[in-house]
């Protein structure tokens, strides 16, 4: 691992994901989680304060960055439910099949290398009747913005730890074996190539 990925990138990710416009989106989706929850891309634990402790029994927080998980441990100390940390990539879930009530993923699908494999794993661990909750930035509907996304994306991935500006989130979710039940899509405040937001709920297809 490079010094940039170990010491600089985690701080950049935390700052970018902690912006007010992004946090306001987290506040809308995280309280919908219930039961046994797998959060893919826990990061520095920015979602932890938004869970409804009366609805959640346990959260498994998965992230490949031990540095970000170290930040999340501090936040986890103040919540009223059990949090277990898993330092692993989204493509490799060690949890049992049909064991999770809610899979939550926020601002993470943009960075996963093999997103198809990761979504298949999320579907595998989800119980029948369980739900995938997601909130992500992705490809914009405006041709001009899309051109900027496509042009910048190769460099953006290098600087942003694999983050893609132009992923089609609903299409990827459906390819991963899920059925979209509810989705809101709109620009949120911020730089337009990185601020077209998809927020929704999906079940096993």
FENRA-V654360 format. One record per residue. RES is the residue in one small letter. SS is DSSP state (a for helix, b for strand, c for the rest). BURIAL is + if it has 9 or more other ideal C-beta (glycine too) atoms within 8 Angstrom, else -. D_CENTER is the distance of its C-alpha to the mean C-alpha in Angstrom with 1 decimal. Layout:
res | ss | burial | d_center
RES | SS | BURIAL | D_CENTER
RES | SS | BURIAL | D_CENTER
This chain:
res | ss | burial | d_center
x | c | - | 22.2
x | c | - | 23.4
x | a | - | 24.2
x | a | - | 21.9
x | a | - | 18.8
x | a | + | 20.0
x | a | - | 21.3
x | a | + | 20.2
x | a | + | 16.7
x | a | + | 15.1
x | a | - | 17.0
x | a | + | 16.1
x | a | + | 12.3
x | a | + | 13.0
x | a | - | 15.4
x | a | - | 13.4
x | a | + | 10.4
x | c | + | 13.3
x | c | + | 15.1
x | a | - | 16.7
x | a | + | 15.5
x | a | + | 11.8
x | a | + | 12.6
x | a | + | 14.6
x | a | + | 11.8
x | a | + | 10.0
x | a | + | 13.5
x | a | + | 13.9
x | a | + | 11.2
x | a | + | 10.8
x | a | + | 14.6
x | a | + | 14.6
x | c | + | 13.4
x | c | + | 16.5
x | b | + | 18.2
x | b | + | 16.8
x | b | + | 13.0
x | b | + | 10.7
x | b | + | 7.4
x | b | + | 5.8
x | c | + | 5.1
x | c | + | 7.4
x | c | + | 8.8
x | c | + | 11.8
x | c | + | 11.2
x | c | + | 11.0
x | c | + | 9.9
x | a | + | 12.8
x | a | - | 15.5
x | a | - | 14.3
x | c | + | 14.6
x | c | - | 17.9
x | c | - | 19.9
x | c | - | 22.4
x | c | + | 20.0
x | b | + | 17.9
x | b | - | 19.9
x | b | + | 17.6
x | b | + | 14.1
x | b | + | 13.3
x | b | + | 10.8
x | b | + | 10.1
x | b | + | 9.9
x | c | - | 12.5
x | c | + | 13.7
x | a | - | 16.5
x | a | + | 17.0
x | a | + | 13.7
x | a | + | 14.2
x | a | - | 17.7
x | a | + | 16.6
x | a | + | 14.5
x | a | + | 17.8
x | a | - | 19.6
x | a | + | 17.4
x | a | + | 17.5
x | c | - | 21.3
x | c | - | 21.5
x | c | + | 19.7
x | c | - | 21.9
x | c | + | 20.1
x | b | - | 19.7
x | b | + | 16.7
x | b | - | 16.8
x | b | + | 15.2
x | b | + | 14.7
x | b | + | 14.9
x | c | + | 14.0
x | c | - | 12.1
x | c | + | 9.9
x | c | + | 13.2
x | c | - | 15.2
x | c | + | 14.7
x | c | - | 17.8
x | c | - | 17.6
x | c | - | 20.3
x | c | - | 20.1
x | c | - | 20.1
x | c | - | 19.3
x | b | + | 16.2
x | b | + | 16.4
x | b | + | 12.8
x | b | + | 9.6
x | b | + | 6.7
x | b | + | 3.1
x | b | + | 2.7
x | c | + | 4.1
x | c | + | 3.4
x | c | + | 5.7
x | c | + | 8.1
x | c | + | 8.9
x | c | + | 9.4
x | c | - | 13.2
x | c | - | 14.1
x | a | + | 11.5
x | a | + | 14.3
x | a | - | 14.9
x | a | + | 11.4
x | a | + | 11.4
x | a | + | 14.9
x | a | + | 14.2
x | a | + | 11.8
x | a | + | 14.8
x | a | - | 17.2
x | a | + | 16.2
x | b | + | 15.8
x | b | - | 19.2
x | b | - | 21.3
x | b | - | 20.6
x | b | + | 17.1
x | b | + | 14.2
x | b | + | 10.7
x | b | + | 9.1
x | b | + | 6.6
x | b | + | 6.7
x | b | + | 6.7
x | b | + | 9.8
x | c | + | 12.1
x | c | + | 15.7
x | c | + | 18.1
x | c | - | 21.0
x | c | - | 23.7
x | a | - | 25.5
x | a | - | 26.1
x | a | + | 22.6
x | a | + | 21.6
x | a | - | 24.4
x | a | + | 23.2
x | a | + | 19.6
x | a | - | 21.3
x | a | - | 23.8
x | a | + | 21.6
x | a | + | 18.8
x | a | - | 20.8
x | a | - | 21.3
x | a | + | 18.0
x | a | + | 16.4
x | a | - | 18.9
x | a | - | 18.5
x | c | + | 14.7
x | c | - | 14.1
x | c | - | 13.5
x | c | + | 11.5
x | c | + | 12.9
x | c | + | 14.1
x | c | + | 15.4
x | c | + | 13.3
x | c | - | 14.3
x | a | + | 11.2
x | a | + | 13.6
x | a | - | 15.8
x | a | + | 13.4
x | a | + | 12.2
x | a | + | 16.0
x | a | - | 17.0
x | c | + | 14.8
x | c | - | 17.1
x | b | + | 15.7
x | b | - | 17.7
x | b | + | 16.4
x | b | - | 18.0
x | b | - | 16.9
x | b | + | 15.3
x | b | - | 15.9
x | b | + | 15.8
x | b | - | 17.3
x | b | - | 17.6
x | c | + | 16.6
x | c | - | 18.8
x | c | + | 18.5
x | c | - | 19.4
x | a | + | 19.4
x | a | + | 18.2
x | a | - | 14.8
x | c | + | 14.8
x | b | + | 14.9
x | b | + | 12.2
x | b | + | 11.3
x | b | + | 10.8
x | b | + | 12.0
x | b | + | 12.9
x | b | + | 14.0
x | b | + | 16.3
x | b | + | 17.8
x | c | - | 20.1
